Amino acid sequence: MFAAATLAGVPVVLVTAHGEPRAGYTYDDRTGISYEYPDGRYEAWITTGDRFVYHTPDFGYTGAGVIGEIRSSATAGRLVCDILDYEPWEPPVPLKDADGEYLEADPSVWTNGRVYWAQGVRRILEDRYDLIVAAASAAAPAPAPSVETRGAARGRPASGARGYASAAVSAAVDAYAMRAAMGQVASLWPTHPIEQMPRNNPGFDIRVGPAGAENWYYEVKGTQASDPLFFMSEGERKFSLREARRYTLLVVVGIDLRNDTHGSIVRRDGEVGGADVELETAQWRGRLLAK
């Protein structure tokens, strides 16, 4: 399967049974919040910043997100990871494609399409992960932009719902930003394959290089403001930290939808943080500690 040296950055499948026994044991899985798993070999298979898909037996692939912080569980011999940027999929993605082939299987890794279904955690190849996420994106209706996204379209903080751009304007700003960013990335990497990821791909928007041999990742933000303002999820930030050596944030500034123009594209390489980035907390995550 996967050598230990190749595990970093490889997507992962998390099997979840929504509180029901999994592999003969009951785990404290909280869908979209946290995931409990045995320590040992899985410690190398689940790392902060990784992208994942949920596999729910009898349903298929039911959502995706990014692995957050990892800590010891209250149960000995187990670990717990936070779940970031969780997006449920409705309808779920079937395990097999239209030709009856398992989406997760790859003959270059598993003979005769073999998948280790009994494992609660499975690593999968990048292109197989892409197939699953793309299938989910194709099957689901376009989601309404969040309050944060609507605020970003106007280039101002999400302090309330009133006065934000409409869903149509937000979608138009996002689409314009992606077109502009794809053009710039193509000019920077003229001899490399460049792929715009499905809209529900967590962590990044544009990949340079083939799946499994990535050269660079780009996250794209767009704003109608004259300053490079953006909203970023914690999952996106964690991904930028893990892939800091080959990660760039592009903010398309001053988008004018009426004239189909923009002012500039501001580029920043590496982890999103540090003295040259102003980050403000838009929401707090809390946990009450036992006395």
N, C-alpha and C positions, 0 to 999 in steps of 0.2 A: 504494500500500500504506500504510505507516505513515510519517507525517511525523516528522522527527527530534525535534520537541518532544513527541511523544506516546509516545516509547519507554519512558520511566521507568515501571517497575512493570508493563509488559506481559509476560505469560507468554511463554515461549520453548520451541520444540521443538528438541532436540538429536538429530541423526542420528548413530547409532553403529553400527558394523559389527563390534564385538567383535574388533578387531585386523586385520580384513580391510581392503583398500583402500577408501577412501571418496572419491568424486568423482575417481578416478584417482590419489589420493595415499594414502599410509599415515600415519595419525595415531596418536599415542600416547594412545589412549583407554583408560582403566581404569575399567570400569563401576562406578559407585557410589563412585569415589575421585577421579578427575580427568578433565578433558575438554580436548583440545588442538584449537585452531582457528586459522585465519589471522587476522592482524591486519588493519587496514583498516576496512571497514564493519562487520565483526562486533564491533569494539570498542564501538560504540554499542548493539549489540544484546544483549550479555551483560553484566550488571552484578551486583555482589554483592547478595545478598538477593532476587534474582528467583526465582520458581518456574519449574520446567521439567518437561517430559515427554520421555522417550526415545522416539525412533522407530527401530526396528531393521528394516531392509528384510527382506522375506519373513516377518516375524513380526507387525508392527504396533507399537502403543505398549506398551512393556515395563516402564515404571517412571516414578517421579517423585521430585523432591527440590527442593533449594534451591541456588542458586549461591553458592559460598563465595568465598574470596580469589582474586584474579586476579594472575598474575605472567607474566613473560617465559618462553618455552620455551627449552630448550637448542637447539632448531632455529630458526635465524634466520627472521624473518617470521611467527612464530607466538606465540600466547599459550596459557596453561594456566589453567583455573579449577578450584578444588577443588569437589567434590560433597559436599553436606551432606544429612543426613536422607533418604538414598536408601531408597526402598521399591520392591522389584521386584514386578511384577504377574504373577501366575499364576492363570488364563491371561492372556496378553496381550490387549489391547483391539484388535479389528479396526479398520482404517482407515475402514470404512463402517458405518453403522447398519443396522437391520433393513430400512429402505426403500431401501438401496443408495446413500445419500447419504454423501459424505465428512464425517466428524466435524469435520475441520479446516477445511473450506471454508465461506465465508460469502458469499452473493451480494452483500452490501453492500460487500464489499471485492474479491472476485474474480469476474469475469464468468464465468458458466456453471460455477461451482464450481471454478474453476482454483486449483490449489495448486502452488507452485514446489518440486516434489519434489526437484529436483537440488540445491537449496541444503542445505548441511550444517547451517545454523542458520536457523530460521524463527520470526518473531514471529507470535502468533495472538491473536485477540480473547479477552477474558476469558470470555465465555459459551461459546466453543468449548472453551477449556481446561476449564471446568467440566463440559461434557458428557463429555470424555474421562475426567476423574478420577471422575466419578459412575459411568460405565460400569465402570471398574475396581473401584470400591467395591461395586457391585451384583454383580459376577461372582465376587469373591473371598470366601472364608470369613473370619470375624472372626479377627484374629490374637490370639495369646496375649499378654497384657500383658508388657512388658519388666520386668526387675528394677527399673529406675528407676521405672516406673509403679506397680508393686506397693508400692515403698517410699513413694511419694508418697501412696498411698491410706491408709497408716497414719500419714503425716506425719512420717517419719523418714528419715535418710540410707540410701542403698542400699549398705550395707557388706557384705552377704552375702545369700544366698537364704533362709536359715532364718528362720522367724517372720514372713514377710510375709503379707499378706492373700491369700486365694485369688483366682484369676482372676475368679470370680463376684463377689466383693466389690469388686474393683478396677473391674470393668465397671459395677457398681451405683453406686459412688462417682462415676465419670465421668459416667454418665447423669444422676444427680441434679444434679451441678454444672452440666451443660449446661442442664437444665430451669430451674434457678434463674437462671442467667446470661441465658438467653433472655427470661425474664420481666422481669428488670431492664432489659435492653437495649430491650425493647419499650416499657417505661414511659418511657425516656429519649428514644426516637425514635418517638413515636406516629404520625407521618404518613409515615414512611419504610418502604420494604420492607426486611425483615430476613430473612436466610437463614442457616440452620445449614449449614455446609459438610460434605461427605462426610468420613468419619473418616480417610481417607488424604490429605486436602488439606494440603500443607505450609505452615507459616507462621502460620496463624491458624484460628480455629474459627467465628467469626460475622462476616458481612459486612453492613454497613448501606448501603443504596443499591443500585441496579442494577449488574450487571456492566458494567465499563467506565466507570462514573461513581460510584465508591465514595465514600461519605461518611466511613466509619470501619471499622476492623478491631478485633476483639476476640479475644484469646487467653484460654481458660478453663482453670483448674486447680481441682482439688478435693482436699480433705484432711479426714480425720476428726480431725485435731489441732486444738487451740485456737489455734494460731499459724498465720499465713499462709505455710505452707511449700509449696514447689513444686519440681518438676524441669522444666528447660527445655533443649531441645536447642540446639546452636549455630546450626542453621538458623533456629529460631524467634527466637533473639536477633538474628541478622543481619537478619531481616525487620523486627523491631521498630526497629532502627536506621534502616533505609531508609525506613520509613513512620512515623517518630517523631511527625510532626505530626498523624497521624490513627490512632493506635494506643493501645489500652488493654489492660492485663493485669487480669483478674478472678480472684481466688482465693476460692472458696467454702469457708469455714472452719467447722470443727465439725460436719461432716455426721454426722447420726445416722440411719442407715438403718432402724433398728427403729421409730423414731417418725416417720420421714419429715420431719425438720426439719434446720435448720442454724443456726449461731450468727450469722454475718454474711457479707457479701461485701465483700472488701477490693479497692479499685480503685486502680490506678496508671496514669497516662497517660504516654505517651512511651516513649523507648528504655528497655529494661530494663537498668539499670546506674546507676552513680552512688552517692553517699554514702548514700542511703536504701534501697539494695538490697544485701543480703548474698549474694554469689555465691561458691560454692566449686567448685573444679575437681573433677569426678567422674571425669574421664578425660583423659589427656594425648595429644595428637597430636604425633608427633615425626618428624624427618627428619634422617638423618645427612648431614653436610656433607662434600664432597670435600676431602681434605687437599692 
